[in-house]
Amino acid sequence: MNLARFKIGWRTTKTAIAVGLTLFIFEWLKRGSGLLACLAAVYSLQTDTEQSINFGRNRILGNTIGVFSAMLILQFRVMNWFPNFFSHSVGTALGIILVIFICNALNFNRMVFPATVAFLVVLLGEHGNNVISYGLNRVLDTIMGSVIALSVNYLLPSPHLTSDTSTEQI
């Protein structure tokens, strides 16, 4: 049995630090659960700072597309333009089409997953009628989580990182 597979690596430790720090900051600022910020931190913390920047940027842009698409669909629901069953089920399905269409049209194929996740979190989350405030705060959450992960990755670089270790596992 290869026990090396059962070790806790440096990237795992940095990911845990980024998530813990994100939650600490969110509790301190009384910003709510920090779900999207923590997801952004996990997603953004990559092998090195350059990859973290790329993944963080993709997460932020993808979330922005997803959040604004959800805000559009939610506006229809809040304004009661469509019956609830339509705006919930059919509106959600149409919103997914919209999110994927926008990502593909902008050649942001790598952003489809984070965009659809953000879309669903915002659309199906608890926000009352504060659609715009809720959506903008979820984009801010994502930015905060990505910046925290980038900061952790920058301040705690991997000591053994070389150009050929890009396959480090989380």
KEVOVO-252021 format. One record per residue (C-alpha): residue in three letters; x negated, y, z negated. Coordinates in Angstrom, 1 decimal, padded with zeros to 4 digits. Layout:
<lodos>
<lodo code="Ala" c1="X" c2="Y" c3="Z"/>
...
</lodos>
This chain:
<lodos>
<lodo code="Met" c1="000.0" c2="000.0" c3="000.0"/>
<lodo code="Asn" c1="-001.3" c2="003.4" c3="001.0"/>
<lodo code="Leu" c1="-000.9" c2="005.6" c3="-002.1"/>
<lodo code="Ala" c1="-002.2" c2="008.7" c3="-000.2"/>
<lodo code="Arg" c1="001.4" c2="009.0" c3="001.2"/>
<lodo code="Phe" c1="002.7" c2="009.7" c3="-002.3"/>
<lodo code="Lys" c1="000.7" c2="012.8" c3="-003.1"/>
<lodo code="Ile" c1="001.9" c2="016.3" c3="-003.6"/>
<lodo code="Gly" c1="000.1" c2="018.4" c3="-001.2"/>
<lodo code="Trp" c1="-000.9" c2="022.1" c3="-001.2"/>
<lodo code="Arg" c1="001.8" c2="023.1" c3="001.3"/>
<lodo code="Thr" c1="004.5" c2="021.3" c3="-000.8"/>
<lodo code="Thr" c1="003.2" c2="023.2" c3="-003.8"/>
<lodo code="Lys" c1="003.3" c2="026.6" c3="-001.9"/>
<lodo code="Thr" c1="006.8" c2="025.8" c3="-000.7"/>
<lodo code="Ala" c1="007.9" c2="025.2" c3="-004.3"/>
<lodo code="Ile" c1="006.3" c2="028.4" c3="-005.4"/>
<lodo code="Ala" c1="008.0" c2="030.4" c3="-002.6"/>
<lodo code="Val" c1="011.4" c2="028.9" c3="-003.5"/>
<lodo code="Gly" c1="010.9" c2="029.5" c3="-007.2"/>
<lodo code="Leu" c1="009.7" c2="033.1" c3="-006.6"/>
<lodo code="Thr" c1="012.6" c2="033.7" c3="-004.3"/>
<lodo code="Leu" c1="015.1" c2="032.5" c3="-006.9"/>
<lodo code="Phe" c1="013.3" c2="034.5" c3="-009.7"/>
<lodo code="Ile" c1="013.6" c2="037.7" c3="-007.6"/>
<lodo code="Phe" c1="017.2" c2="037.1" c3="-006.7"/>
<lodo code="Glu" c1="018.1" c2="036.5" c3="-010.4"/>
<lodo code="Trp" c1="016.2" c2="039.6" c3="-011.4"/>
<lodo code="Leu" c1="017.9" c2="041.7" c3="-008.7"/>
<lodo code="Lys" c1="021.3" c2="040.0" c3="-009.3"/>
<lodo code="Arg" c1="021.7" c2="039.2" c3="-005.6"/>
<lodo code="Gly" c1="023.6" c2="036.0" c3="-006.0"/>
<lodo code="Ser" c1="022.6" c2="032.4" c3="-005.3"/>
<lodo code="Gly" c1="019.8" c2="033.1" c3="-002.8"/>
<lodo code="Leu" c1="020.7" c2="030.1" c3="-000.7"/>
<lodo code="Leu" c1="019.8" c2="031.6" c3="002.7"/>
<lodo code="Ala" c1="016.7" c2="033.2" c3="001.2"/>
<lodo code="Cys" c1="015.5" c2="029.8" c3="-000.1"/>
<lodo code="Leu" c1="016.2" c2="028.1" c3="003.2"/>
<lodo code="Ala" c1="014.3" c2="030.9" c3="005.0"/>
<lodo code="Ala" c1="011.4" c2="030.4" c3="002.6"/>
<lodo code="Val" c1="011.3" c2="026.6" c3="003.2"/>
<lodo code="Tyr" c1="011.6" c2="027.1" c3="006.9"/>
<lodo code="Ser" c1="009.1" c2="029.9" c3="007.1"/>
<lodo code="Leu" c1="006.3" c2="028.4" c3="005.0"/>
<lodo code="Gln" c1="004.2" c2="026.6" c3="007.6"/>
<lodo code="Thr" c1="000.7" c2="025.3" c3="007.8"/>
<lodo code="Asp" c1="-000.9" c2="028.8" c3="008.2"/>
<lodo code="Thr" c1="000.0" c2="032.4" c3="008.2"/>
<lodo code="Glu" c1="000.3" c2="032.7" c3="012.0"/>
<lodo code="Gln" c1="002.8" c2="029.8" c3="012.1"/>
<lodo code="Ser" c1="004.6" c2="031.3" c3="009.1"/>
<lodo code="Ile" c1="005.0" c2="034.6" c3="011.0"/>
<lodo code="Asn" c1="006.4" c2="032.8" c3="014.1"/>
<lodo code="Phe" c1="008.8" c2="030.6" c3="012.1"/>
<lodo code="Gly" c1="009.9" c2="033.5" c3="009.9"/>
<lodo code="Arg" c1="010.6" c2="035.7" c3="012.9"/>
<lodo code="Asn" c1="012.6" c2="032.9" c3="014.5"/>
<lodo code="Arg" c1="014.5" c2="032.4" c3="011.3"/>
<lodo code="Ile" c1="015.3" c2="036.1" c3="011.0"/>
<lodo code="Leu" c1="016.3" c2="036.6" c3="014.6"/>
<lodo code="Gly" c1="018.3" c2="033.4" c3="014.6"/>
<lodo code="Asn" c1="020.1" c2="034.3" c3="011.4"/>
<lodo code="Thr" c1="020.8" c2="037.8" c3="012.7"/>
<lodo code="Ile" c1="022.5" c2="036.3" c3="015.8"/>
<lodo code="Gly" c1="024.4" c2="033.8" c3="013.7"/>
<lodo code="Val" c1="025.5" c2="036.4" c3="011.1"/>
<lodo code="Phe" c1="026.7" c2="038.9" c3="013.7"/>
<lodo code="Ser" c1="028.6" c2="036.2" c3="015.6"/>
<lodo code="Ala" c1="030.2" c2="035.1" c3="012.4"/>
<lodo code="Met" c1="031.1" c2="038.7" c3="011.5"/>
<lodo code="Leu" c1="032.8" c2="039.1" c3="014.9"/>
<lodo code="Ile" c1="034.9" c2="035.9" c3="014.4"/>
<lodo code="Leu" c1="035.7" c2="036.9" c3="010.8"/>
<lodo code="Gln" c1="036.9" c2="040.3" c3="011.9"/>
<lodo code="Phe" c1="039.6" c2="038.5" c3="014.0"/>
<lodo code="Arg" c1="040.6" c2="036.6" c3="010.9"/>
<lodo code="Val" c1="040.6" c2="039.6" c3="008.6"/>
<lodo code="Met" c1="042.7" c2="041.6" c3="011.0"/>
<lodo code="Asn" c1="045.1" c2="038.7" c3="011.3"/>
<lodo code="Trp" c1="044.9" c2="038.8" c3="015.1"/>
<lodo code="Phe" c1="045.2" c2="035.0" c3="015.3"/>
<lodo code="Pro" c1="046.9" c2="032.4" c3="013.1"/>
<lodo code="Asn" c1="044.7" c2="031.0" c3="010.3"/>
<lodo code="Phe" c1="044.5" c2="027.5" c3="011.8"/>
<lodo code="Phe" c1="043.2" c2="029.1" c3="015.1"/>
<lodo code="Ser" c1="040.7" c2="031.5" c3="013.5"/>
<lodo code="His" c1="039.4" c2="028.7" c3="011.3"/>
<lodo code="Ser" c1="039.0" c2="025.7" c3="013.5"/>
<lodo code="Val" c1="039.2" c2="027.0" c3="017.1"/>
<lodo code="Gly" c1="037.5" c2="030.3" c3="016.1"/>
<lodo code="Thr" c1="034.6" c2="028.4" c3="014.5"/>
<lodo code="Ala" c1="034.2" c2="026.2" c3="017.6"/>
<lodo code="Leu" c1="034.3" c2="029.3" c3="019.9"/>
<lodo code="Gly" c1="031.8" c2="031.0" c3="017.6"/>
<lodo code="Ile" c1="029.4" c2="028.1" c3="017.9"/>
<lodo code="Ile" c1="029.6" c2="028.4" c3="021.6"/>
<lodo code="Leu" c1="029.0" c2="032.1" c3="021.4"/>
<lodo code="Val" c1="025.9" c2="031.6" c3="019.1"/>
<lodo code="Ile" c1="024.3" c2="029.0" c3="021.4"/>
<lodo code="Phe" c1="025.2" c2="031.0" c3="024.5"/>
<lodo code="Ile" c1="023.5" c2="034.2" c3="023.1"/>
<lodo code="Cys" c1="020.4" c2="032.2" c3="022.0"/>
<lodo code="Asn" c1="020.1" c2="030.5" c3="025.4"/>
<lodo code="Ala" c1="020.8" c2="033.8" c3="027.3"/>
<lodo code="Leu" c1="018.0" c2="035.5" c3="025.4"/>
<lodo code="Asn" c1="015.7" c2="032.5" c3="025.9"/>
<lodo code="Phe" c1="015.7" c2="032.0" c3="022.1"/>
<lodo code="Asn" c1="016.1" c2="028.2" c3="022.3"/>
<lodo code="Arg" c1="014.1" c2="027.7" c3="019.1"/>
<lodo code="Met" c1="016.6" c2="029.9" c3="017.2"/>
<lodo code="Val" c1="019.7" c2="027.8" c3="018.0"/>
<lodo code="Phe" c1="019.5" c2="025.8" c3="014.8"/>
<lodo code="Pro" c1="018.9" c2="028.7" c3="012.3"/>
<lodo code="Ala" c1="021.5" c2="030.8" c3="014.2"/>
<lodo code="Thr" c1="024.2" c2="028.1" c3="014.0"/>
<lodo code="Val" c1="023.4" c2="027.4" c3="010.3"/>
<lodo code="Ala" c1="023.7" c2="031.1" c3="009.4"/>
<lodo code="Phe" c1="026.9" c2="031.4" c3="011.5"/>
<lodo code="Leu" c1="028.4" c2="028.5" c3="009.5"/>
<lodo code="Val" c1="027.2" c2="029.7" c3="006.1"/>
<lodo code="Val" c1="028.7" c2="033.2" c3="006.7"/>
<lodo code="Leu" c1="031.8" c2="032.0" c3="008.4"/>
<lodo code="Leu" c1="032.7" c2="029.4" c3="005.9"/>
<lodo code="Gly" c1="031.3" c2="031.1" c3="002.8"/>
<lodo code="Glu" c1="033.2" c2="033.0" c3="000.1"/>
<lodo code="His" c1="033.1" c2="036.7" c3="001.0"/>
<lodo code="Gly" c1="036.7" c2="038.0" c3="000.6"/>
<lodo code="Asn" c1="037.3" c2="040.8" c3="003.1"/>
<lodo code="Asn" c1="033.8" c2="042.2" c3="002.8"/>
<lodo code="Val" c1="032.7" c2="040.8" c3="006.1"/>
<lodo code="Ile" c1="030.2" c2="043.4" c3="007.1"/>
<lodo code="Ser" c1="028.6" c2="043.8" c3="003.7"/>
<lodo code="Tyr" c1="028.4" c2="040.0" c3="003.2"/>
<lodo code="Gly" c1="026.9" c2="039.5" c3="006.7"/>
<lodo code="Leu" c1="024.3" c2="042.2" c3="006.3"/>
<lodo code="Asn" c1="023.3" c2="040.9" c3="002.9"/>
<lodo code="Arg" c1="022.8" c2="037.4" c3="004.3"/>
<lodo code="Val" c1="020.4" c2="038.9" c3="006.9"/>
<lodo code="Leu" c1="018.6" c2="040.7" c3="004.1"/>
<lodo code="Asp" c1="018.4" c2="037.5" c3="002.2"/>
<lodo code="Thr" c1="016.8" c2="035.8" c3="005.1"/>
<lodo code="Ile" c1="014.2" c2="038.6" c3="005.5"/>
<lodo code="Met" c1="013.4" c2="038.4" c3="001.8"/>
<lodo code="Gly" c1="012.9" c2="034.7" c3="001.8"/>
<lodo code="Ser" c1="010.7" c2="034.8" c3="004.9"/>
<lodo code="Val" c1="008.6" c2="037.6" c3="003.6"/>
<lodo code="Ile" c1="008.1" c2="035.8" c3="000.2"/>
<lodo code="Ala" c1="007.1" c2="032.6" c3="002.0"/>
<lodo code="Leu" c1="004.7" c2="034.6" c3="004.3"/>
<lodo code="Ser" c1="003.2" c2="036.3" c3="001.2"/>
<lodo code="Val" c1="002.7" c2="033.0" c3="-000.6"/>
<lodo code="Asn" c1="001.1" c2="031.5" c3="002.4"/>
<lodo code="Tyr" c1="-001.2" c2="034.5" c3="002.9"/>
<lodo code="Leu" c1="-002.2" c2="034.8" c3="-000.8"/>
<lodo code="Leu" c1="-002.6" c2="031.0" c3="-001.3"/>
<lodo code="Pro" c1="-004.3" c2="029.8" c3="001.9"/>
<lodo code="Ser" c1="-005.1" c2="026.1" c3="002.3"/>
<lodo code="Pro" c1="-008.7" c2="025.6" c3="001.3"/>
<lodo code="His" c1="-009.2" c2="022.7" c3="003.7"/>
<lodo code="Leu" c1="-007.4" c2="024.3" c3="006.7"/>
<lodo code="Thr" c1="-009.3" c2="024.0" c3="010.0"/>
<lodo code="Ser" c1="-008.1" c2="024.5" c3="013.5"/>
<lodo code="Asp" c1="-007.4" c2="020.7" c3="013.9"/>
<lodo code="Thr" c1="-005.1" c2="020.3" c3="010.9"/>
<lodo code="Ser" c1="-001.9" c2="021.7" c3="012.4"/>
<lodo code="Thr" c1="-000.1" c2="018.4" c3="011.6"/>
<lodo code="Glu" c1="-000.1" c2="018.9" c3="007.8"/>
<lodo code="Gln" c1="003.0" c2="017.4" c3="006.3"/>
<lodo code="Ile" c1="005.3" c2="019.3" c3="003.9"/>
</lodos>
